[in-house]
Amino acid sequence: MGETVRFGVSLDSDLLEKFDALCERQACPSRSEALRDIIRDALVQDSLHSETAEAAGVLSLIYDHHVRDLSRKLTERQHDAHKLIVTTLHVHLDHHNCLE
């Protein structure tokens, strides 16, 4: 991590008021910390647009396992995409509902 550098930012008063309200809602300790979070997020978003960017994701489904043939169809989709789906987790939420 580099040296902390101070710099000035000019904002319209209405925009600053909305930013301060956002900081309060998100319990940011300071405007500086909020700006750092926004800048980090922008840098991550920018890096994901690169042709060589790699990313991982999670898809969560809640479903009624009593629905006819649904489990078989889910398994087929997972097998069809076996190069993309690294693992699955099946959780019984209650008598009817499962999380996959």
MIDOVEX-373709 format. One record per atom (N, C-alpha, C, O): residue number from 1; residue in three letters; atom name; z, y negated, x. Coordinates in nm, 2 decimals, padded with zeros to 4 digits. Layout:
BEGIN
+-----+------+------+--------+--------+--------+
| pos | code | site |     c3 |     c2 |     c1 |
+-----+------+------+--------+--------+--------+
| NUM |  ALA |   CA |      Z |      Y |      X |
...
+-----+------+------+--------+--------+--------+
This chain:
BEGIN
+-----+------+------+--------+--------+--------+
| pos | code | site |     c3 |     c2 |     c1 |
+-----+------+------+--------+--------+--------+
|   1 |  MET |    N |  00.00 |  00.12 |  00.08 |
|   1 |  MET |   CA |  00.00 |  00.00 |  00.00 |
|   1 |  MET |    C |  00.00 | -00.12 |  00.09 |
|   1 |  MET |    O |  00.07 | -00.13 |  00.19 |
|   2 |  GLY |    N | -00.08 | -00.22 |  00.05 |
|   2 |  GLY |   CA | -00.09 | -00.34 |  00.13 |
|   2 |  GLY |    C |  00.01 | -00.45 |  00.11 |
|   2 |  GLY |    O |  00.11 | -00.43 |  00.03 |
|   3 |  GLU |    N |  00.00 | -00.56 |  00.18 |
|   3 |  GLU |   CA |  00.09 | -00.67 |  00.16 |
|   3 |  GLU |    C |  00.07 | -00.74 |  00.03 |
|   3 |  GLU |    O | -00.05 | -00.75 | -00.02 |
|   4 |  THR |    N |  00.17 | -00.78 | -00.03 |
|   4 |  THR |   CA |  00.17 | -00.86 | -00.16 |
|   4 |  THR |    C |  00.11 | -01.00 | -00.13 |
|   4 |  THR |    O |  00.16 | -01.07 | -00.05 |
|   5 |  VAL |    N |  00.01 | -01.03 | -00.21 |
|   5 |  VAL |   CA | -00.05 | -01.16 | -00.20 |
|   5 |  VAL |    C | -00.04 | -01.24 | -00.33 |
|   5 |  VAL |    O | -00.07 | -01.18 | -00.43 |
|   6 |  ARG |    N |  00.00 | -01.36 | -00.33 |
|   6 |  ARG |   CA |  00.00 | -01.44 | -00.45 |
|   6 |  ARG |    C | -00.13 | -01.52 | -00.47 |
|   6 |  ARG |    O | -00.19 | -01.56 | -00.37 |
|   7 |  PHE |    N | -00.17 | -01.52 | -00.59 |
|   7 |  PHE |   CA | -00.29 | -01.60 | -00.63 |
|   7 |  PHE |    C | -00.27 | -01.66 | -00.77 |
|   7 |  PHE |    O | -00.19 | -01.61 | -00.84 |
|   8 |  GLY |    N | -00.34 | -01.76 | -00.79 |
|   8 |  GLY |   CA | -00.33 | -01.83 | -00.92 |
|   8 |  GLY |    C | -00.44 | -01.78 | -01.02 |
|   8 |  GLY |    O | -00.55 | -01.74 | -00.98 |
|   9 |  VAL |    N | -00.40 | -01.79 | -01.15 |
|   9 |  VAL |   CA | -00.49 | -01.75 | -01.26 |
|   9 |  VAL |    C | -00.49 | -01.86 | -01.36 |
|   9 |  VAL |    O | -00.38 | -01.90 | -01.41 |
|  10 |  SER |    N | -00.60 | -01.90 | -01.40 |
|  10 |  SER |   CA | -00.61 | -02.00 | -01.51 |
|  10 |  SER |    C | -00.66 | -01.93 | -01.64 |
|  10 |  SER |    O | -00.76 | -01.86 | -01.64 |
|  11 |  LEU |    N | -00.58 | -01.96 | -01.74 |
|  11 |  LEU |   CA | -00.61 | -01.90 | -01.87 |
|  11 |  LEU |    C | -00.60 | -02.00 | -01.98 |
|  11 |  LEU |    O | -00.52 | -02.10 | -01.97 |
|  12 |  ASP |    N | -00.67 | -01.98 | -02.09 |
|  12 |  ASP |   CA | -00.66 | -02.06 | -02.21 |
|  12 |  ASP |    C | -00.52 | -02.04 | -02.26 |
|  12 |  ASP |    O | -00.47 | -01.92 | -02.26 |
|  13 |  SER |    N | -00.46 | -02.14 | -02.32 |
|  13 |  SER |   CA | -00.32 | -02.12 | -02.37 |
|  13 |  SER |    C | -00.31 | -02.02 | -02.48 |
|  13 |  SER |    O | -00.21 | -01.94 | -02.48 |
|  14 |  ASP |    N | -00.41 | -02.01 | -02.56 |
|  14 |  ASP |   CA | -00.40 | -01.91 | -02.67 |
|  14 |  ASP |    C | -00.41 | -01.77 | -02.61 |
|  14 |  ASP |    O | -00.34 | -01.67 | -02.66 |
|  15 |  LEU |    N | -00.50 | -01.75 | -02.51 |
|  15 |  LEU |   CA | -00.51 | -01.62 | -02.45 |
|  15 |  LEU |    C | -00.38 | -01.58 | -02.38 |
|  15 |  LEU |    O | -00.34 | -01.47 | -02.38 |
|  16 |  LEU |    N | -00.32 | -01.68 | -02.31 |
|  16 |  LEU |   CA | -00.19 | -01.65 | -02.24 |
|  16 |  LEU |    C | -00.08 | -01.61 | -02.34 |
|  16 |  LEU |    O |  00.00 | -01.53 | -02.31 |
|  17 |  GLU |    N | -00.08 | -01.68 | -02.45 |
|  17 |  GLU |   CA |  00.02 | -01.65 | -02.56 |
|  17 |  GLU |    C |  00.00 | -01.50 | -02.61 |
|  17 |  GLU |    O |  00.10 | -01.43 | -02.63 |
|  18 |  LYS |    N | -00.12 | -01.46 | -02.63 |
|  18 |  LYS |   CA | -00.15 | -01.32 | -02.67 |
|  18 |  LYS |    C | -00.11 | -01.22 | -02.56 |
|  18 |  LYS |    O | -00.06 | -01.12 | -02.59 |
|  19 |  PHE |    N | -00.14 | -01.26 | -02.44 |
|  19 |  PHE |   CA | -00.11 | -01.18 | -02.32 |
|  19 |  PHE |    C |  00.05 | -01.16 | -02.31 |
|  19 |  PHE |    O |  00.10 | -01.05 | -02.29 |
|  20 |  ASP |    N |  00.12 | -01.27 | -02.33 |
|  20 |  ASP |   CA |  00.26 | -01.26 | -02.32 |
|  20 |  ASP |    C |  00.32 | -01.17 | -02.44 |
|  20 |  ASP |    O |  00.41 | -01.10 | -02.42 |
|  21 |  ALA |    N |  00.26 | -01.18 | -02.55 |
|  21 |  ALA |   CA |  00.30 | -01.10 | -02.67 |
|  21 |  ALA |    C |  00.27 | -00.95 | -02.64 |
|  21 |  ALA |    O |  00.36 | -00.86 | -02.67 |
|  22 |  LEU |    N |  00.16 | -00.92 | -02.57 |
|  22 |  LEU |   CA |  00.13 | -00.79 | -02.53 |
|  22 |  LEU |    C |  00.23 | -00.74 | -02.43 |
|  22 |  LEU |    O |  00.28 | -00.62 | -02.44 |
|  23 |  CYS |    N |  00.26 | -00.82 | -02.33 |
|  23 |  CYS |   CA |  00.36 | -00.78 | -02.23 |
|  23 |  CYS |    C |  00.50 | -00.75 | -02.30 |
|  23 |  CYS |    O |  00.56 | -00.65 | -02.26 |
|  24 |  GLU |    N |  00.53 | -00.83 | -02.40 |
|  24 |  GLU |   CA |  00.66 | -00.80 | -02.46 |
|  24 |  GLU |    C |  00.66 | -00.67 | -02.54 |
|  24 |  GLU |    O |  00.75 | -00.60 | -02.54 |
|  25 |  ARG |    N |  00.55 | -00.65 | -02.61 |
|  25 |  ARG |   CA |  00.54 | -00.52 | -02.69 |
|  25 |  ARG |    C |  00.54 | -00.40 | -02.60 |
|  25 |  ARG |    O |  00.60 | -00.30 | -02.64 |
|  26 |  GLN |    N |  00.48 | -00.41 | -02.48 |
|  26 |  GLN |   CA |  00.47 | -00.30 | -02.39 |
|  26 |  GLN |    C |  00.59 | -00.30 | -02.29 |
|  26 |  GLN |    O |  00.59 | -00.22 | -02.20 |
|  27 |  ALA |    N |  00.68 | -00.39 | -02.31 |
|  27 |  ALA |   CA |  00.80 | -00.40 | -02.23 |
|  27 |  ALA |    C |  00.77 | -00.41 | -02.08 |
|  27 |  ALA |    O |  00.83 | -00.34 | -01.99 |
|  28 |  CYS |    N |  00.67 | -00.49 | -02.05 |
|  28 |  CYS |   CA |  00.64 | -00.52 | -01.91 |
|  28 |  CYS |    C |  00.74 | -00.61 | -01.85 |
|  28 |  CYS |    O |  00.79 | -00.70 | -01.91 |
|  29 |  PRO |    N |  00.79 | -00.57 | -01.73 |
|  29 |  PRO |   CA |  00.89 | -00.65 | -01.66 |
|  29 |  PRO |    C |  00.84 | -00.79 | -01.63 |
|  29 |  PRO |    O |  00.92 | -00.89 | -01.62 |
|  30 |  SER |    N |  00.71 | -00.81 | -01.61 |
|  30 |  SER |   CA |  00.66 | -00.94 | -01.57 |
|  30 |  SER |    C |  00.51 | -00.95 | -01.60 |
|  30 |  SER |    O |  00.44 | -00.85 | -01.62 |
|  31 |  ARG |    N |  00.46 | -01.07 | -01.60 |
|  31 |  ARG |   CA |  00.31 | -01.09 | -01.61 |
|  31 |  ARG |    C |  00.24 | -01.02 | -01.49 |
|  31 |  ARG |    O |  00.14 | -00.96 | -01.50 |
|  32 |  SER |    N |  00.30 | -01.03 | -01.37 |
|  32 |  SER |   CA |  00.24 | -00.97 | -01.25 |
|  32 |  SER |    C |  00.23 | -00.82 | -01.26 |
|  32 |  SER |    O |  00.12 | -00.77 | -01.23 |
|  33 |  GLU |    N |  00.33 | -00.76 | -01.31 |
|  33 |  GLU |   CA |  00.32 | -00.61 | -01.33 |
|  33 |  GLU |    C |  00.22 | -00.58 | -01.43 |
|  33 |  GLU |    O |  00.14 | -00.48 | -01.42 |
|  34 |  ALA |    N |  00.21 | -00.66 | -01.54 |
|  34 |  ALA |   CA |  00.11 | -00.63 | -01.64 |
|  34 |  ALA |    C | -00.03 | -00.65 | -01.58 |
|  34 |  ALA |    O | -00.12 | -00.57 | -01.61 |
|  35 |  LEU |    N | -00.05 | -00.75 | -01.51 |
|  35 |  LEU |   CA | -00.18 | -00.77 | -01.44 |
|  35 |  LEU |    C | -00.22 | -00.66 | -01.35 |
|  35 |  LEU |    O | -00.33 | -00.61 | -01.34 |
|  36 |  ARG |    N | -00.12 | -00.61 | -01.27 |
|  36 |  ARG |   CA | -00.14 | -00.50 | -01.18 |
|  36 |  ARG |    C | -00.19 | -00.37 | -01.26 |
|  36 |  ARG |    O | -00.28 | -00.30 | -01.22 |
|  37 |  ASP |    N | -00.12 | -00.35 | -01.37 |
|  37 |  ASP |   CA | -00.16 | -00.23 | -01.46 |
|  37 |  ASP |    C | -00.30 | -00.25 | -01.51 |
|  37 |  ASP |    O | -00.38 | -00.15 | -01.51 |
|  38 |  ILE |    N | -00.33 | -00.37 | -01.55 |
|  38 |  ILE |   CA | -00.47 | -00.39 | -01.60 |
|  38 |  ILE |    C | -00.57 | -00.37 | -01.50 |
|  38 |  ILE |    O | -00.68 | -00.31 | -01.52 |
|  39 |  ILE |    N | -00.54 | -00.42 | -01.38 |
|  39 |  ILE |   CA | -00.64 | -00.41 | -01.26 |
|  39 |  ILE |    C | -00.65 | -00.26 | -01.22 |
|  39 |  ILE |    O | -00.76 | -00.22 | -01.20 |
|  40 |  ARG |    N | -00.54 | -00.19 | -01.22 |
|  40 |  ARG |   CA | -00.55 | -00.05 | -01.18 |
|  40 |  ARG |    C | -00.63 |  00.03 | -01.29 |
|  40 |  ARG |    O | -00.72 |  00.11 | -01.25 |
|  41 |  ASP |    N | -00.61 |  00.00 | -01.41 |
|  41 |  ASP |   CA | -00.69 |  00.06 | -01.52 |
|  41 |  ASP |    C | -00.84 |  00.03 | -01.51 |
|  41 |  ASP |    O | -00.92 |  00.12 | -01.52 |
|  42 |  ALA |    N | -00.87 | -00.09 | -01.48 |
|  42 |  ALA |   CA | -01.01 | -00.13 | -01.46 |
|  42 |  ALA |    C | -01.07 | -00.06 | -01.34 |
|  42 |  ALA |    O | -01.19 | -00.02 | -01.35 |
|  43 |  LEU |    N | -01.00 | -00.04 | -01.24 |
|  43 |  LEU |   CA | -01.05 |  00.03 | -01.12 |
|  43 |  LEU |    C | -01.07 |  00.18 | -01.15 |
|  43 |  LEU |    O | -01.17 |  00.23 | -01.10 |
|  44 |  VAL |    N | -00.98 |  00.24 | -01.22 |
|  44 |  VAL |   CA | -01.00 |  00.38 | -01.26 |
|  44 |  VAL |    C | -01.12 |  00.39 | -01.35 |
|  44 |  VAL |    O | -01.21 |  00.48 | -01.33 |
|  45 |  GLN |    N | -01.13 |  00.30 | -01.45 |
|  45 |  GLN |   CA | -01.25 |  00.31 | -01.54 |
|  45 |  GLN |    C | -01.38 |  00.29 | -01.46 |
|  45 |  GLN |    O | -01.48 |  00.36 | -01.49 |
|  46 |  ASP |    N | -01.38 |  00.20 | -01.37 |
|  46 |  ASP |   CA | -01.50 |  00.17 | -01.29 |
|  46 |  ASP |    C | -01.54 |  00.30 | -01.21 |
|  46 |  ASP |    O | -01.65 |  00.33 | -01.19 |
|  47 |  SER |    N | -01.44 |  00.36 | -01.15 |
|  47 |  SER |   CA | -01.47 |  00.48 | -01.07 |
|  47 |  SER |    C | -01.52 |  00.59 | -01.15 |
|  47 |  SER |    O | -01.59 |  00.68 | -01.09 |
|  48 |  LEU |    N | -01.49 |  00.60 | -01.28 |
|  48 |  LEU |   CA | -01.54 |  00.71 | -01.36 |
|  48 |  LEU |    C | -01.69 |  00.69 | -01.39 |
|  48 |  LEU |    O | -01.75 |  00.79 | -01.44 |
|  49 |  HIS |    N | -01.74 |  00.58 | -01.37 |
|  49 |  HIS |   CA | -01.88 |  00.55 | -01.40 |
|  49 |  HIS |    C | -01.97 |  00.59 | -01.28 |
|  49 |  HIS |    O | -02.09 |  00.58 | -01.29 |
|  50 |  SER |    N | -01.91 |  00.63 | -01.17 |
|  50 |  SER |   CA | -01.98 |  00.67 | -01.06 |
|  50 |  SER |    C | -02.06 |  00.80 | -01.08 |
|  50 |  SER |    O | -02.01 |  00.89 | -01.16 |
|  51 |  GLU |    N | -02.17 |  00.82 | -01.02 |
|  51 |  GLU |   CA | -02.25 |  00.94 | -01.04 |
|  51 |  GLU |    C | -02.17 |  01.06 | -00.98 |
|  51 |  GLU |    O | -02.19 |  01.18 | -01.02 |
|  52 |  THR |    N | -02.08 |  01.04 | -00.89 |
|  52 |  THR |   CA | -02.01 |  01.15 | -00.82 |
|  52 |  THR |    C | -01.87 |  01.17 | -00.87 |
|  52 |  THR |    O | -01.79 |  01.25 | -00.82 |
|  53 |  ALA |    N | -01.83 |  01.09 | -00.97 |
|  53 |  ALA |   CA | -01.70 |  01.09 | -01.02 |
|  53 |  ALA |    C | -01.67 |  01.23 | -01.08 |
|  53 |  ALA |    O | -01.75 |  01.29 | -01.15 |
|  54 |  GLU |    N | -01.54 |  01.28 | -01.06 |
|  54 |  GLU |   CA | -01.50 |  01.40 | -01.12 |
|  54 |  GLU |    C | -01.38 |  01.36 | -01.22 |
|  54 |  GLU |    O | -01.30 |  01.27 | -01.19 |
|  55 |  ALA |    N | -01.37 |  01.44 | -01.33 |
|  55 |  ALA |   CA | -01.27 |  01.41 | -01.43 |
|  55 |  ALA |    C | -01.23 |  01.54 | -01.49 |
|  55 |  ALA |    O | -01.30 |  01.64 | -01.49 |
|  56 |  ALA |    N | -01.11 |  01.54 | -01.55 |
|  56 |  ALA |   CA | -01.06 |  01.65 | -01.62 |
|  56 |  ALA |    C | -01.01 |  01.60 | -01.76 |
|  56 |  ALA |    O | -00.98 |  01.48 | -01.77 |
|  57 |  GLY |    N | -01.02 |  01.68 | -01.86 |
|  57 |  GLY |   CA | -00.98 |  01.64 | -01.99 |
|  57 |  GLY |    C | -00.90 |  01.75 | -02.06 |
|  57 |  GLY |    O | -00.90 |  01.87 | -02.02 |
|  58 |  VAL |    N | -00.84 |  01.72 | -02.17 |
|  58 |  VAL |   CA | -00.77 |  01.81 | -02.25 |
|  58 |  VAL |    C | -00.81 |  01.79 | -02.40 |
|  58 |  VAL |    O | -00.82 |  01.68 | -02.45 |
|  59 |  LEU |    N | -00.84 |  01.90 | -02.46 |
|  59 |  LEU |   CA | -00.88 |  01.90 | -02.60 |
|  59 |  LEU |    C | -00.77 |  01.98 | -02.68 |
|  59 |  LEU |    O | -00.75 |  02.10 | -02.65 |
|  60 |  SER |    N | -00.70 |  01.92 | -02.77 |
|  60 |  SER |   CA | -00.60 |  01.98 | -02.85 |
|  60 |  SER |    C | -00.64 |  02.00 | -02.99 |
|  60 |  SER |    O | -00.68 |  01.90 | -03.05 |
|  61 |  LEU |    N | -00.62 |  02.12 | -03.04 |
|  61 |  LEU |   CA | -00.66 |  02.14 | -03.18 |
|  61 |  LEU |    C | -00.54 |  02.20 | -03.25 |
|  61 |  LEU |    O | -00.47 |  02.29 | -03.20 |
|  62 |  ILE |    N | -00.51 |  02.15 | -03.37 |
|  62 |  ILE |   CA | -00.41 |  02.22 | -03.46 |
|  62 |  ILE |    C | -00.48 |  02.27 | -03.58 |
|  62 |  ILE |    O | -00.56 |  02.20 | -03.64 |
|  63 |  TYR |    N | -00.46 |  02.40 | -03.61 |
|  63 |  TYR |   CA | -00.54 |  02.46 | -03.71 |
|  63 |  TYR |    C | -00.45 |  02.57 | -03.78 |
|  63 |  TYR |    O | -00.36 |  02.62 | -03.73 |
|  64 |  ASP |    N | -00.50 |  02.60 | -03.90 |
|  64 |  ASP |   CA | -00.43 |  02.71 | -03.98 |
|  64 |  ASP |    C | -00.50 |  02.84 | -03.94 |
|  64 |  ASP |    O | -00.62 |  02.86 | -03.97 |
|  65 |  HIS |    N | -00.42 |  02.93 | -03.88 |
|  65 |  HIS |   CA | -00.48 |  03.05 | -03.83 |
|  65 |  HIS |    C | -00.52 |  03.15 | -03.94 |
|  65 |  HIS |    O | -00.58 |  03.25 | -03.91 |
|  66 |  HIS |    N | -00.48 |  03.12 | -04.06 |
|  66 |  HIS |   CA | -00.52 |  03.20 | -04.17 |
|  66 |  HIS |    C | -00.66 |  03.18 | -04.22 |
|  66 |  HIS |    O | -00.72 |  03.25 | -04.30 |
|  67 |  VAL |    N | -00.72 |  03.07 | -04.17 |
|  67 |  VAL |   CA | -00.86 |  03.04 | -04.21 |
|  67 |  VAL |    C | -00.95 |  03.15 | -04.16 |
|  67 |  VAL |    O | -00.95 |  03.18 | -04.04 |
|  68 |  ARG |    N | -01.03 |  03.20 | -04.24 |
|  68 |  ARG |   CA | -01.11 |  03.32 | -04.21 |
|  68 |  ARG |    C | -01.20 |  03.30 | -04.09 |
|  68 |  ARG |    O | -01.28 |  03.20 | -04.09 |
|  69 |  ASP |    N | -01.19 |  03.38 | -04.00 |
|  69 |  ASP |   CA | -01.29 |  03.39 | -03.88 |
|  69 |  ASP |    C | -01.27 |  03.28 | -03.78 |
|  69 |  ASP |    O | -01.34 |  03.27 | -03.68 |
|  70 |  LEU |    N | -01.17 |  03.19 | -03.80 |
|  70 |  LEU |   CA | -01.16 |  03.07 | -03.71 |
|  70 |  LEU |    C | -01.12 |  03.11 | -03.57 |
|  70 |  LEU |    O | -01.18 |  03.06 | -03.47 |
|  71 |  SER |    N | -01.03 |  03.20 | -03.55 |
|  71 |  SER |   CA | -00.99 |  03.25 | -03.42 |
|  71 |  SER |    C | -01.10 |  03.31 | -03.34 |
|  71 |  SER |    O | -01.12 |  03.28 | -03.22 |
|  72 |  ARG |    N | -01.18 |  03.39 | -03.41 |
|  72 |  ARG |   CA | -01.30 |  03.45 | -03.34 |
|  72 |  ARG |    C | -01.40 |  03.34 | -03.30 |
|  72 |  ARG |    O | -01.45 |  03.34 | -03.19 |
|  73 |  LYS |    N | -01.42 |  03.24 | -03.39 |
|  73 |  LYS |   CA | -01.52 |  03.13 | -03.36 |
|  73 |  LYS |    C | -01.47 |  03.05 | -03.24 |
|  73 |  LYS |    O | -01.54 |  03.01 | -03.15 |
|  74 |  LEU |    N | -01.34 |  03.02 | -03.23 |
|  74 |  LEU |   CA | -01.28 |  02.95 | -03.12 |
|  74 |  LEU |    C | -01.30 |  03.02 | -02.99 |
|  74 |  LEU |    O | -01.34 |  02.97 | -02.89 |
|  75 |  THR |    N | -01.27 |  03.15 | -02.99 |
|  75 |  THR |   CA | -01.29 |  03.24 | -02.87 |
|  75 |  THR |    C | -01.43 |  03.24 | -02.83 |
|  75 |  THR |    O | -01.46 |  03.23 | -02.71 |
|  76 |  GLU |    N | -01.53 |  03.25 | -02.92 |
|  76 |  GLU |   CA | -01.67 |  03.25 | -02.89 |
|  76 |  GLU |    C | -01.71 |  03.12 | -02.82 |
|  76 |  GLU |    O | -01.78 |  03.12 | -02.72 |
|  77 |  ARG |    N | -01.66 |  03.00 | -02.87 |
|  77 |  ARG |   CA | -01.69 |  02.87 | -02.81 |
|  77 |  ARG |    C | -01.64 |  02.86 | -02.67 |
|  77 |  ARG |    O | -01.70 |  02.81 | -02.58 |
|  78 |  GLN |    N | -01.51 |  02.92 | -02.66 |
|  78 |  GLN |   CA | -01.45 |  02.91 | -02.52 |
|  78 |  GLN |    C | -01.53 |  03.00 | -02.42 |
|  78 |  GLN |    O | -01.55 |  02.96 | -02.31 |
|  79 |  HIS |    N | -01.58 |  03.11 | -02.47 |
|  79 |  HIS |   CA | -01.66 |  03.20 | -02.38 |
|  79 |  HIS |    C | -01.80 |  03.13 | -02.35 |
|  79 |  HIS |    O | -01.85 |  03.14 | -02.24 |
|  80 |  ASP |    N | -01.86 |  03.07 | -02.45 |
|  80 |  ASP |   CA | -01.98 |  03.00 | -02.43 |
|  80 |  ASP |    C | -01.97 |  02.89 | -02.33 |
|  80 |  ASP |    O | -02.07 |  02.86 | -02.26 |
|  81 |  ALA |    N | -01.86 |  02.83 | -02.32 |
|  81 |  ALA |   CA | -01.84 |  02.72 | -02.22 |
|  81 |  ALA |    C | -01.74 |  02.76 | -02.11 |
|  81 |  ALA |    O | -01.67 |  02.67 | -02.06 |
|  82 |  HIS |    N | -01.75 |  02.88 | -02.07 |
|  82 |  HIS |   CA | -01.66 |  02.93 | -01.97 |
|  82 |  HIS |    C | -01.66 |  02.86 | -01.84 |
|  82 |  HIS |    O | -01.56 |  02.86 | -01.76 |
|  83 |  LYS |    N | -01.77 |  02.79 | -01.80 |
|  83 |  LYS |   CA | -01.78 |  02.71 | -01.68 |
|  83 |  LYS |    C | -01.70 |  02.58 | -01.69 |
|  83 |  LYS |    O | -01.66 |  02.52 | -01.59 |
|  84 |  LEU |    N | -01.68 |  02.53 | -01.81 |
|  84 |  LEU |   CA | -01.61 |  02.41 | -01.83 |
|  84 |  LEU |    C | -01.47 |  02.42 | -01.87 |
|  84 |  LEU |    O | -01.38 |  02.34 | -01.84 |
|  85 |  ILE |    N | -01.44 |  02.53 | -01.95 |
|  85 |  ILE |   CA | -01.30 |  02.56 | -01.99 |
|  85 |  ILE |    C | -01.23 |  02.64 | -01.89 |
|  85 |  ILE |    O | -01.26 |  02.76 | -01.88 |
|  86 |  VAL |    N | -01.14 |  02.58 | -01.82 |
|  86 |  VAL |   CA | -01.07 |  02.65 | -01.71 |
|  86 |  VAL |    C | -00.96 |  02.74 | -01.77 |
|  86 |  VAL |    O | -00.93 |  02.85 | -01.72 |
|  87 |  THR |    N | -00.89 |  02.69 | -01.87 |
|  87 |  THR |   CA | -00.78 |  02.77 | -01.93 |
|  87 |  THR |    C | -00.75 |  02.73 | -02.07 |
|  87 |  THR |    O | -00.79 |  02.62 | -02.11 |
|  88 |  THR |    N | -00.69 |  02.81 | -02.15 |
|  88 |  THR |   CA | -00.65 |  02.77 | -02.28 |
|  88 |  THR |    C | -00.50 |  02.81 | -02.30 |
|  88 |  THR |    O | -00.45 |  02.90 | -02.23 |
|  89 |  LEU |    N | -00.44 |  02.75 | -02.40 |
|  89 |  LEU |   CA | -00.30 |  02.78 | -02.43 |
|  89 |  LEU |    C | -00.29 |  02.79 | -02.58 |
|  89 |  LEU |    O | -00.34 |  02.70 | -02.65 |
|  90 |  HIS |    N | -00.23 |  02.89 | -02.63 |
|  90 |  HIS |   CA | -00.22 |  02.91 | -02.77 |
|  90 |  HIS |    C | -00.07 |  02.90 | -02.81 |
|  90 |  HIS |    O |  00.01 |  02.98 | -02.75 |
|  91 |  VAL |    N | -00.03 |  02.81 | -02.90 |
|  91 |  VAL |   CA |  00.11 |  02.79 | -02.94 |
|  91 |  VAL |    C |  00.12 |  02.81 | -03.09 |
|  91 |  VAL |    O |  00.04 |  02.75 | -03.16 |
|  92 |  HIS |    N |  00.22 |  02.89 | -03.13 |
|  92 |  HIS |   CA |  00.24 |  02.90 | -03.27 |
|  92 |  HIS |    C |  00.34 |  02.79 | -03.31 |
|  92 |  HIS |    O |  00.46 |  02.79 | -03.27 |
|  93 |  LEU |    N |  00.29 |  02.70 | -03.40 |
|  93 |  LEU |   CA |  00.38 |  02.59 | -03.44 |
|  93 |  LEU |    C |  00.47 |  02.63 | -03.56 |
|  93 |  LEU |    O |  00.59 |  02.59 | -03.56 |
|  94 |  ASP |    N |  00.41 |  02.70 | -03.65 |
|  94 |  ASP |   CA |  00.49 |  02.76 | -03.76 |
|  94 |  ASP |    C |  00.41 |  02.88 | -03.82 |
|  94 |  ASP |    O |  00.32 |  02.93 | -03.75 |
|  95 |  HIS |    N |  00.45 |  02.92 | -03.93 |
|  95 |  HIS |   CA |  00.38 |  03.04 | -03.99 |
|  95 |  HIS |    C |  00.23 |  03.03 | -04.01 |
|  95 |  HIS |    O |  00.16 |  03.13 | -04.00 |
|  96 |  HIS |    N |  00.19 |  02.91 | -04.04 |
|  96 |  HIS |   CA |  00.05 |  02.89 | -04.06 |
|  96 |  HIS |    C | -00.03 |  02.82 | -03.95 |
|  96 |  HIS |    O | -00.15 |  02.84 | -03.93 |
|  97 |  ASN |    N |  00.03 |  02.73 | -03.88 |
|  97 |  ASN |   CA | -00.04 |  02.64 | -03.79 |
|  97 |  ASN |    C | -00.02 |  02.68 | -03.64 |
|  97 |  ASN |    O |  00.09 |  02.72 | -03.60 |
|  98 |  CYS |    N | -00.13 |  02.67 | -03.57 |
|  98 |  CYS |   CA | -00.13 |  02.70 | -03.43 |
|  98 |  CYS |    C | -00.19 |  02.57 | -03.35 |
|  98 |  CYS |    O | -00.26 |  02.49 | -03.41 |
|  99 |  LEU |    N | -00.15 |  02.56 | -03.23 |
|  99 |  LEU |   CA | -00.20 |  02.46 | -03.14 |
|  99 |  LEU |    C | -00.28 |  02.53 | -03.03 |
|  99 |  LEU |    O | -00.23 |  02.62 | -02.97 |
| 100 |  GLU |    N | -00.40 |  02.49 | -03.01 |
| 100 |  GLU |   CA | -00.48 |  02.55 | -02.90 |
| 100 |  GLU |    C | -00.53 |  02.44 | -02.81 |
| 100 |  GLU |    O | -00.60 |  02.47 | -02.71 |
+-----+------+------+--------+--------+--------+
